[in-house]
Amino acid sequence: MAKDLGYAAQALADVGIQSAMAQAARQRFLDGDAAGEGHRDIAAIVESLRKA
């Protein structure tokens, strides 16, 4: 999911749009991955938020 969000952020940047939301969402998935939840989908975000 982080990879896909990275592609989306790049596509937006290519047309001159900076999206803080896309960057923040991608960072949440990267944080979940770093916490060992990367094998999960949206649950990776939920778990990292629960622990925060």
Secondary structure, DSSP 4 states (H G I P E B T S, - for coil): -HHHHHHHHHHHHHTT---HHHHHHHHHHHHHIIIIITTSSTHHHHHHHHH-
